[in-house]
Structure formats: structure tokens, C-alpha cells
């Protein structure tokens, strides 16, 4: 391990490659920005819009939605960790091949609720058939799945927010990860689903790879992850994907033997970068950034204790889990949380500082970033420095 890397060097390179050091130039395709992030988590679409917008000069939520629904350069589907993401449409076959090759962990459901692997495959195939060329709401899709599989798929056995969900929904994310399903345009207030080729004209629905093909696509994903968030360990990669740690260790070993990744010393411990990608900036990135709920950088950058130093680890994480609070980055480290409350065409952004006072420089740059968040959301934004009283994921 001849190459040694400090936290400041790694942080500077990650921020640069994430367009968080300097936003992408005006006119940069939105899909290119999303690709650099390795997807924008999008359970809350407005949060994904801010994630993309703060990284790209002049981009607003309307531009992100246009790329998704009009230009079809983005696809909304189930990505890493089985969570909803925006992904570049051009990369969707690679994503589906890689995600489908990740072994599933033990089911969190009791035996009388869970589906067998054979049933899961039946459900995924039924979803793909039902969505071929159409957009369906979840209830419409459920009826089609049950008709193609059997009444067992419709048993109301999964605890949900305000009731019970049918059995088939526990593997819905696998349908997205395999390329059988993605989100379609809303029908009024109702979410719809379709097959990717209905959203991306001229494309077929990707299918999961296996064997050598799967290793190739997994290698692509590991290299992309290390380019964006390296140096990193197999354990970091597994956490980012919600994948088995032992499997990730074996995968990194295979890729090392193939010469696709190499080891470096990162803060005194062994970590990995993509082969040949060993150049890092000198010094530390300066500046202020506001990152929204579930921002890719806050979730993926490791070690988390360095990104969330001191009091920030307790205040800005929910039980050690990143993404549940929007965070303030100052010079590459989390030093605050924030929350925005919108009323009509105006939004108030409250920023709570952690372990530091408000300097003139910080107030000036915070004001600029709050204005940028307002521009992305197409609202007039006002900065308030004070306590954030809402809980996580509010």
C-alpha cells in the first residue's frame, strides 16, 4: 500500500466529483449529475430535486422533472438498498444487472408472511407481464399480479402505515431492480408503475445478469462507487447497498485479482480505490453546502465518524443512520441540520448550527446556499438561524 490518503484528501476528491466543490456548469445534462452521485434517492421527490439542483448551476425542480418525464434521460425506480432512486436511463441495464446479482439477505418477515424464492420469481415475472406497455396504479397492478400467480399473493399479511399490505408487495423492489418495473407519471394524486421500455423509448426491459456477465456489471458498480466515494472498504460498499458483508469481501477479492481495484492506506487502515485512480487533491475543500433528506453524499461517504464529527454524530444522525436529517456541510464536514417550511411561493429555511458559532463568512455563504435552495424549488427563500424542532424524516 504505497499510496496513503488522508480524510481531507478523500473528502476533497469526493466533493469535487460530486459537484459539491463547484457546481456543474450551466447546460450540463441532469443525468450526468445524477450519474456522478450514483443515483439520487427519491422517496421524497422534492429532496431529490434539491440534491441535483445544488450540484448544477441553473437547474430547478422543473428541469429534473423534465429529464424524468419528458426527456426520459432519468428513470425513477428501486435502486440501492431497495429504496426509490432517480437513475440515468442510459445506465439502467447496468444497474439492473448489478442489483439483480446481489444476494438477498434473510427475510425480515415471519414464516407465515414471507414468500419463497420461487414465489418471488413468479411475482416479479407477473409484474413485468402486467406492466408491458401500460401504466397501472398499485391496486391495479396488485389485481393483475394476483390473477397471474394466485390468491396467496394477495393475502393481507404485511404491516403497513395504516393497515396491511398484500404479500406480493414485499418483493416489489426486486421487480424494480431487475428491470421489470419503474415509476410512471402520476395519475392525479396516484402513483403509477410501468415497464422501463414504456418510459425510455426504444429500450427493452433490462434483465438480471448471472455468471460472468453479473461479475462484469458488479465490477462496473464497484468501480463507479469507488470513483465517487473511495477510498472505501468492502464493508462500506455492503452498507451502501444493504448487501451481505461477506459477499462484498469476496467480490472485492475477485476484482483485486482481476486488477480492477487496488488497495491504499486511508487514515491508517486498508481501503480500496479503482485501479489507477490514486490521484487526490491537496488540502481541504472550503465552502458551505445544504444537503437535503437522503442526499447521496451524506449516506455513502465513509467513515461516518469523520463526516459527522463530535456532536454532529449524535444530532444529525438517527440512531447512526444517515439521511433522516437534511445537513449543513461546512468545509466538508457536517456542522448543522436544517429544515425548510414552504408556504405558497415562499419557504423558510431554518439552520441549526452544531458546536460552532455564526461567523460573518458562514452567514454570508449560508445566505447564498439558502437562496440556491429556493431557486431549485422555485420559491423565495428566507434564512433563519435557530433550533430545528422537527424530528427525523419530518
Secondary structure, DSSP 8 states (H G I E B T S, - for coil): ---EE-HHHHHHHHHHHTTSSS-B-TT--HHHHHHHHT-EE-SSHHHHHHHHHTTBTT--HHHHHIIIIIS--EEEEE-GGG-EEEEEGGGHHHHHHHHHTS-----SS-TTT---HHHHHHHHHHHHHHTTT--EEHHHHHHHHHHHH-GGGG-EEEE-SSSEEEGGGGGHHHHHHHTS-EEEEEETTEEEEE-HHHHSTT--------HHHHHHHHHHHHHHHHHHH-SB-HHHHHHHHT--HHHHHHHHHHHHHTTSEEEEEETTEEEEEETT-----SS----EEEE-TT-HHHHH-S-HHHHS-THHHHHSSBTTBTTSSEEEEETTEEEEEEEEEEETTEEEEEEEESSS---HHHHHHHHHHHHHHHHHTTSEEEEEES---S-TT-
